[in-house]
Structure formats: structure tokens, C-alpha cells
Amino acid sequence: MPATGDLPGFHTALKDELTFPLAWGTSPVRDFGAWRRTARAVVEEHLLVGRQDGTPYAPEFTARSDGDGYTRELVTLSLTRHGRVRGALLTPRGAGPFPAVLLLHDHGSRFDIGKEKCVRPWYDDTRLASAEEWADRCFGGRFVGDELARRGYVVFCADALGWGDREPLVYERQQALASTLYHLGSSLAGLHAREDQRAAAFLAGLDRVDARRIAAVGFSMGGYRAWQAAALSDDIAAAVSVCWMTGLKEMMVPGNNTLRGQSAFHMLHPGLARHLDIPDVAGIAAPKPMLFFHGGLDALFTADGVRVAYDRLRAVWRACGAEERLRLKTWPERGHVFDAVMQDEAYAWLGSVTAAAPG
């Protein structure tokens, strides 16, 4: 069979070989708790990045400044032993502890801003124009982090490697970075996953945060990171994932953006597909409350891919008696965006699942 674009001629045979034998319902493990532990261990192994090494966070906080109903500060900390990371930390005014959001920024092939895509950069006027343009393009003119802080959440958002303060990439260098890490026995996507786990634990350890009520929230690549964090971190109690969910086979079709490489490496765990499909990994988060939004006009994810994934997710949450905790929605007239109307619905749902328990 001849090659089709960036797909090899034998890609159909490779797809046929993927049976996802560890998926819930296919796996011989029938106890849900045991399956969840087994599946998570397989994902952890395929991150290619060693387990957490216990490096002290050693956070350094800047002076607080006033926002609209919240305070703002920058914090520099060690998410791994390899370097320091700067993040934005927003805290509502009033008496805590508060629910919290680990806010995970997108890819977007825009690297000069990372955390600034989600939090207005009060600390850097040179990035403000870029940040505002991004908010207009993707978020209906809002900064998601500031909006969540106004609604009563502690918000933490840090740069992933390659964005903002962290050695900003250019589009054509992504594969070189990923290849270098593979040669060194590591992984770009695995590093993101490990850092997100550590960021969640950092939030859980703050006195101002109610550690029982931490959610991961993200759009696009941030949406991928949000459900992944919920699957891999016991510190994440719920997640909102916008515009990143699909079946793998349905994504790997001629013309799909993934076939270009580059951005794909930030979400690629080599060999994992021989065990689990993408929604199977997200299913490890069950029975946590999870919301998934998709834009019906989003060209990055096929309608078949979203349908397959939603069906798989629904089956997993149903199997553990928690289908009412799973919110799946396609917005027919939306593309690859998380606009104000979508946000308001997501935040209302998030408020319902992170409300403080009575008593």
C-alpha cells in the first residue's frame, strides 16, 4: 500500500495491531480498583521520566499585589531536581482555605508566553500585548486564571518547558528537543506529566488551599494535561478538559495536525498505545468528577475520534457507578476555543463539584 501523506503505506496494519489490551473491559483485571492501579503503573512506566525524587520545592514568593477580588504573586520553585520554575499564584481575598485550580496552559505554537496565556501578566508589560491577543483569540477576551480567582479559587499556573521564562522554543525546534530527551532516556511529554504531578502536590501543601478540593483545568494541550493530571495525581480531585480528547486511531488519519510531528511530541508517550488508548488513560481518573468539552468545528479532532473517546469514557464511569460525575459535551458551532459562554458553563459545573462539604 502506498504512503498517504505523512503516514507510511503499512499504517493500516499498524492500527490493526493496536488492540489496547489493558483497556477497562478488555483487560483481564475485572476489579475496578485493581485495574486502575495496574493501568496507572503502566502509564507511569511509559513516561520515561523517573518517579518523583522528593526535591524540596523551596518556594520563593514575590510581594503580593492587588487584583480584582484577589491577590497576585509570583512563586519560583523546584518542580524537579533539574531547575527552577516560575509560576503565577492568585489567591482570593477572605478567609481560607479555598478550593484551588492547577491551571495548565495550551500549546498553540506560541512560545513567548506560557502562564501569561492564562493569567494577566501584571509583572511584565512587555508580554501584555501578546497575552491579551491570546485571550481574545482563545478565551473570549478573558484571562481564565483571573476569572477563576475572582470566583474564589486559588490558582497556580507555571510555564512548561519551552514556554515563557523557560527557554522559549520555536516551532521547528520541538522535534530536536524531543529527540534529545529520548536519546538521554527521558521524554518531553513525560517531563510535562511529572511537573504537573508535582505542581498539584505543591498546591495541596499550601495552607491557603483546601487539599480535598483541587481541580485541574486546561484548554487544548492544557486540556490533555488536565485529564492526564487527574489520572496520575491523587492530589487532583476533579478536572475540566477543553478541546483535547479523541481516540488514537481516529486521530491518526491523513491531514491531521498530529502527523506533522512538532507539537505532537509534547503529548507522546512512546509505546503506551500498545497497552491503552487515549481515553483509556483518562479513564484512570474515574470516578473523579470530570468535564470534557469539544468544539464541533474543531479541525484538530475528528468527529469519529471524539465520539469513540466519549463512548469509552462513558463506559468507564458507568462501570464504577459514577456516570453522573462525567460531563461530556460537544458545542456544534464552536471551533478550537474556550470562549466566555463555554467558560461560564464549565465554571458552574466546577463550582458544583468543588463545593465544600456540609458541616
N, C-alpha and C positions, 0 to 999 in steps of 0.2 A: 504494500500500500504506500503511495507517495506521501511525502510530508505535507502537512497542511499548515502554512504559515510557520509559526514557531513550535508547532507540535511535530514530533517525529512520526514517521509513517506507521510505526507499531504502537502508537499511543492508545488505540482502542484495546489492544491486547493487554497493555499495562493496566488500563482501567478495569478490565475484566478480572484481572488478578487481585484487585482490591476488594476484599470481602468484609473488611472491618470485623475480624473475628472476636474482638473484645468488646464490641458494642453491647449495650444493655439489650437483652432479648435474643442476642446471638451468642453471647458469652455463655460458657457452661456454668458460670457462677450465677446462681439464682437468688441468693440473698442480697438485697439491695445494698446494705451497708458494706458487705464484703466486696461486692462488685465495685462500689465507689472507691474503696481503699486500693483495690487492685488496679483499677484504671488510673487513679491518680499517680500511683507509683510508676506506671508505665510512662505517663506523660513526664513526670519528674526526670526519669532516666533519659528521655529524649530531648530535654532542654540542653544537654551537653555542658551545662554550667554547674559546677559543684554545688552541693547543698549549702544553705546559709552557714557562714563561718563565724557568726557571733561578733563581727566587728562592731565596736561601740559606735552609736550614731554620733556622739559628741556634737550635738547641735549648737550652732552659733546663731543667735537671733539678732536682727536689727531692731532699732527702736520702732515702736508701733506708730502708725499714722491713722487718721480717721477716714473711714469710708462712709457710705450711706447706711447707717444702722449697724456697722461692724467695724472692726479694726483690721489693719493690714500690716504684715511684717514679712520680711524675707528670712528664710532659715537655710543655713548651709549645713549639710550633714553627710555622713558616710553611709551610702546605701550598700556599698560593697567595700572590700579592702583596697580596691584599685583607685579610688579617687573620691573627691568631694563633689557634691551636687547641690545646686541652689534651687530652692522652690519658694513659691508664694504660699503664705498661710493666712487665711482670713478667719476671723473669729467674731461671731455675733456679740453685740452688747447684751449685758444681762447676766443672770446667774446660770452657770452651767451645772453639771456637764451637759453638753449639747450633742445631738446626733452629728455625724460627720460624713463627708464625701471625699473619697480619693478620686480626684478629677484627672482624667487621662487624656492628653491631647492627641490630635489626629496626625496624620502624615501630610497629605495634601501637596507633596512635592514643594513645600515651602519650609525652609530650614532656618531662616534668620530669626524666627520666633517659634517658641515651643510653648512654655507655660503661658506666654503672652497671647496665645490663641484663645485661651480660656479665661484669663484674669487680666483686667486692665492694668497695664504696666505703669503704675503710679511712680515708679522708681527710675524710669528711663524714657525720657521724652523722645529719644531717637527711634524707639521701637513703636511708639504710639500710633503713628500713621499706618504702619503695616498691620498692627493688631486691630485697629478699627476697620481697616479694609477687610480683614479676615472675618471679623464679627459680622460685617454687613453681608459678606458673601455666603457664609455658612449658618449663621445663628440669628438671622433676623435683626441684626444690629445690636444684639445683646452680648455681654460677656457672661458666659454661663456660670463661671465661678462667683462673680459678684452677685448675680441673681440668686444663686443658692445661699450665699452668705446672708443676703437680705431676708431670705426665707427661714433663717435660723440654723443653718448648718455651718460647722467648722469645715473649711475647705482647704485641702492641700493639693497643690499641683506643681510638679517638678519637670524639668527638661529631661527627655530621654536622650540617650547618646546620639549625637548628630544634629541636635536642635538647640537653638538659643545660645546659652552660655557654654554648651558642651561641644566644642569642635564642630561647628556647623558644617554639614555636608553640602555638596552639590549633587544634583540628580545622578550624574554619570559616575560618581564615585561610590555609590551604595554597594554595588556588587564587589568592588575591590575591598571595601571594609568587611563585608560578609565573608568573602573568600579568605581574607587574612585571619579572621577569627576561626573559621573552620580549620585552617592549617594549624592553628595553635590549639586545636582540640576544644574549641569553645563555639559559641553561637550568638549571633546578633539577636535573634528572636528570644533565645534563652536568657540572655542578659536582661532584656526588657522584662521578661516574666519574673526573674529573680528580683529585680529592682522594684517592681510593682508589689511583690510579696512583702518586701522589706518596708516599703513606704506605708503599706497597710498596717504593719506592726508598729511602725513609728507613730502613726495616728492613734492607734489603740492605747499606746502608752502615755499619751498626753492627758494631764489632769483635767483639762477643759473638755475632753471628749468622753461621751458615754460609749465605752468599748463594745457594748452589745448592739449599737445602732450605727454601724459604719457601712456605707454603700459605696460601690464603685460606679462611676458614671463616665461614659465616653461616647464620642462620635467618630465614625469611620475607623481608622486604626485604633483610636481610643475606645471604640465600641468593642473591637476584638479584645483589647487589653482588659476591658471591664469584665466581660464574661469569663475570660481566662483567669483573672484575679479571683473572681468568685469561685471558680472551680478549684483553684490551687491554694487559697488562703482561708484559714478558719477565722481570720480577723474580719473578713468581708461577710456581712450578713445579708446583703441584697445587691442587685446590680441593675443599671439602666444601660442598655446597649443599643445604639442607634446606627443603622446603616453599615453593619458588618455581620452578616450571618448567611451561610449558604452550605449546600452540600459540595464536597470537593469535586466529585466527578462532573457535576453540572457547572462548576466554575471553570474547569479546565476544558474550554471549548474555543474554537477559532475566534480570534478578535478580542478575547478577554484581556483586560489590563494585566492580570497576573502573569501572562505568558511573556511579557516584556522583561521579566526579572525586576531588577532595581528595587522598587518598593516592596516586592513580594518577600524579600529576604527578612524583613522586619517581622514577618508573621509565618515563618517557615521553620518547622522543627523536623529535620531530616529523619526519614524512616517512620515517623509516627503514623502516617497514613496506612502502613501495613497492619496497624492494630485498631485504629479508631478513626472515624470520620470527624469532620469539624464539629457538627452538632453533638456528637458523642462526647467530645471533650467538654463542651459547655454543659452537657448533662451531668457531669460530675458535681456540679453546683447544687443539683436537686437535693433536698426540697426547698432550698432558699427561694425567697421571692425574687423573680427576675422579669424584667420587661425588655422586649425586643421590638424595635420599630424598623420598618423598611419603607423606602420610597418606591412606589410603583414605577416611576420613571427613572430610577437609578440604573444607569447603564453598566455599573460595575458588577452587578449581581443579577443573574438571570432569574426570571420568574420561577422556572423549574427548580433552581437551586434553593431559592427561598422557601418554596413550598415543601421540598424534601426536608429541609432543615427544620421548618416549623412542625412538620409531622413527627419527626424524630424527637424533637424537644417535648412536644405534647405527650408522646407515648411514655417518655421517661418520667415526667412529673405525674402523669396519671398512675404509673406503676407504683410510685411511693405515696399515693393518696394525697397529692398536693397540687392537683391541676388548677385549683383556684388561685394558687400563688404565681402562676405563669401568665403573663400578659403578652400576647402576640398580635401585632397589628401591621398591616400594610396600608400606607397612605397613597391612594391611587394617583393623585395629582402632584405628588412630591417627587423630587429627584434626590440627589445626594446632599441633603441638607438636614439641619435640626433647627427649624425656624421657631418663632415665638409661640405659635399655636401648638406645635408638637411639644415644645418645652413645657408649656402650661399643663398639658395633659400628663406628661411624664412626671412633673413635679408634684401634681396632685396625687398620682399613684404612689410616688416615693414617700410623700407625707403620710399616706395611709399605712405603709408597711414599716415606717421607722418611728411611728408614734410611740411615745413612752407607755410602757405597760402600766395599768392602773395600780394604785396602792403604793 
